[in-house]
Amino acid sequence: GWASARMAAWLAIDPARTRPVWSPGRADRDPVAAWTEYALAAPLLCVRGDGPDWAAPPGVTFADWLAGALPRPPTTDDLEYHLSTLFPPVRPRGYLELRYLDTQPGREWTVPLAVLAALFADPSTTRDALAVAAPVADRWSAAARRGLAERPLATAAATLFDLARTALSGLELPAGLHDEIDRAIRRRRAVAERGNR
C-alpha cells in the first residue's frame, strides 16, 4: 500500500545513503562494524567550509577523505555531519531511529510503535522476534515493492503480530489504548494472513 510505495521511493532516492545497514539475520555480523563500514563507504554529500562552494568531489567517500583524498583531513565535526546525511531505514544514534514509523497516516503510527515496543520489551520476546524476522531480514526491496503480498513477509508479519499481541500487556498501556492497539494489530494480522494465502 501507501507505506510500501513510500519506502520504495525512499530506498531509491540515494541507495548509498538509504539502503539498509545490516541484516538481523546475520548474527555473525557486528552491528558496530556494519555501521562503521556503511558510513565510511558512503559518498560525501558535501564538504562544509567557509566559502559558498560546499560541493564534494563526485564519488569521494568518507574513507577516501580519511585516506587523504581532500586537501584537509576531516574533523570530528565533519564525521558527525556526514553521519547526519545517512538515512537507512534503521539508523543508530545512541538509540535506534526507525525511519519508517512516520509513513503511517494520521494516528496509525501508534500501532507499529506499540508492536516494536512489545517486541523489544522482554529479551525472550526479542529473541523470538529475531528468529522469526531472520529469514526475511534482507527483503527490504520486496517489502517496499509488494508489502504483505510477498508471502514470506506476510508469514513473518503474522507471527510477529502474534508475538506482539502476547507481549502487549507488559507495556502497561491505559486500557482504552491497549484495546485500540490490540484491535489494530488483529486487523493488520488478518491482512498479513490473507497475504500468506
C-alpha positions in Angstrom: 0.0 0.0 0.0 0.9 3.6 0.6 3.7 2.8 3.1 5.3 0.3 0.8 5.3 2.9 -2.0 6.9 5.5 0.2 9.6 3.1 1.4 10.3 2.1 -2.3 10.7 5.8 -3.2 12.9 6.4 -0.1 15.2 3.5 -0.9 15.6 4.7 -4.5 16.5 8.3 -3.7 20.1 7.7 -2.9 20.9 4.0 -2.2 24.4 4.8 -0.9 22.6 6.7 1.9 19.2 5.0 2.2 19.9 1.3 1.9 19.7 -0.9 5.0 22.9 -1.1 7.0 22.8 -4.6 8.2 20.6 -7.6 8.4 19.3 -9.0 11.7 19.7 -12.4 10.0 23.4 -12.1 10.0 24.1 -13.0 13.6 27.8 -13.2 12.9 27.9 -9.5 11.8 28.9 -7.0 14.5 26.4 -4.1 14.2 29.1 -1.5 15.1 31.4 -2.8 12.4 28.5 -2.9 9.9 27.5 0.7 10.7 31.2 1.9 10.5 31.6 0.2 7.1 28.4 1.7 5.8 29.4 5.2 7.0 32.9 5.0 5.6 31.7 3.7 2.2 29.0 6.4 1.7 30.0 9.2 -0.7 30.2 12.7 0.8 27.1 14.8 0.3 29.1 18.0 0.7 32.3 19.3 2.4 31.4 22.2 4.6 33.8 25.2 4.6 34.0 28.9 4.9 33.2 29.7 1.3 30.0 29.4 -0.7 31.0 26.2 -2.5 30.5 23.1 -0.4 30.4 20.7 -3.4 32.1 17.3 -2.7 34.1 15.7 -5.5 31.9 13.1 -7.1 32.3 9.6 -5.6 34.6 10.6 -2.8 33.7 8.6 0.4 34.4 9.4 4.0 37.0 6.6 3.9 38.7 8.3 0.9 38.7 11.6 2.8 40.4 9.9 5.8 43.0 8.5 3.3 43.9 12.0 2.1 41.6 12.5 -0.9 40.8 16.1 0.0 43.2 19.0 0.8 42.4 18.9 4.6 41.8 16.0 6.9 38.3 15.5 8.3 37.4 16.6 11.8 35.1 15.0 14.3 32.5 17.7 13.3 32.9 16.6 9.7 32.2 13.0 10.7 29.1 14.0 12.7 27.8 16.0 9.8 28.4 13.1 7.4 26.6 10.7 9.7 23.6 13.1 9.7 23.3 12.7 5.9 22.8 8.9 6.1 19.2 7.7 6.1 18.9 3.9 6.3 15.6 2.5 7.5 17.1 1.9 10.9 19.9 4.3 12.0 21.9 4.0 15.2 22.1 7.4 17.0 22.7 6.3 20.6 19.3 4.7 20.2 17.7 3.1 17.1 16.0 5.6 14.9 13.3 3.8 12.9 12.8 6.0 9.9 9.7 4.3 8.6 7.4 4.8 11.5 6.3 8.2 10.2 5.0 6.6 7.0 1.7 5.8 8.6 -1.3 8.1 8.0 -2.7 10.0 11.0 -2.5 8.3 14.3 -1.7 4.9 12.8 1.9 5.4 13.8 0.9 4.2 17.2 0.4 0.6 16.0 4.0 0.0 14.7 5.4 1.8 17.7 3.4 -0.4 20.1 4.4 -3.5 18.1 8.1 -2.6 18.3 7.8 -1.7 22.0 6.1 -5.0 22.7 8.7 -7.0 20.7 11.7 -5.2 22.5 10.2 -5.1 26.0 11.3 -8.6 27.0 14.6 -10.3 26.0 12.9 -13.7 25.3 10.3 -12.0 23.0 13.0 -10.1 21.3 14.9 -13.4 20.7 11.8 -15.0 19.3 11.1 -12.0 17.1 14.6 -12.1 15.7 14.3 -15.8 14.9 11.0 -15.0 13.0 12.5 -12.0 11.2 15.9 -13.5 10.3 14.7 -15.4 7.2 13.3 -12.2 5.6 15.7 -9.7 7.0 17.3 -8.9 3.6 13.9 -8.4 1.9 13.7 -4.6 2.2 13.2 -4.1 -1.6 10.5 -6.8 -1.7 8.8 -5.2 1.2 8.9 -1.8 -0.5 7.6 -3.2 -3.8 5.0 -5.7 -2.6 4.5 -5.4 1.1 2.4 -8.2 2.6 1.6 -9.5 -0.9 5.1 -11.1 -0.6 4.3 -14.5 1.0 7.5 -14.8 3.2 6.9 -11.3 4.6 3.3 -12.0 5.3 4.1 -15.2 7.2 6.8 -13.4 9.3 4.4 -10.4 9.9 1.6 -12.6 11.1 3.9 -14.4 13.5 5.4 -11.1 14.7 1.9 -9.7 15.3 1.1 -12.8 17.4 4.2 -12.2 19.5 3.4 -8.5 19.9 -0.2 -9.2 21.0 1.1 -11.7 23.6 3.6 -9.2 24.9 1.4 -6.1 24.7 0.1 -6.5 28.2 3.6 -6.0 29.5 3.6 -2.4 28.2 1.1 -1.2 30.9 -0.8 0.9 28.4 -4.1 2.6 29.5 -7.0 0.1 29.0 -8.5 2.1 26.1 -5.3 2.4 24.3 -4.4 -1.2 24.9 -7.7 -2.3 23.4 -7.3 0.1 20.4 -3.8 -1.2 19.7 -4.9 -4.8 20.1 -7.8 -4.4 17.6 -5.5 -2.7 15.2 -2.8 -5.5 15.5 -5.5 -8.1 14.9 -6.7 -6.2 11.8 -3.2 -6.0 10.4 -2.5 -9.6 11.3 -5.6 -10.6 9.3 -4.2 -8.7 6.3 -0.9 -10.5 6.7 -2.7 -13.8 6.9 -4.6 -13.0 3.7 -1.3 -12.1 2.0 0.1 -15.5 3.0 -2.5 -17.5 1.0 
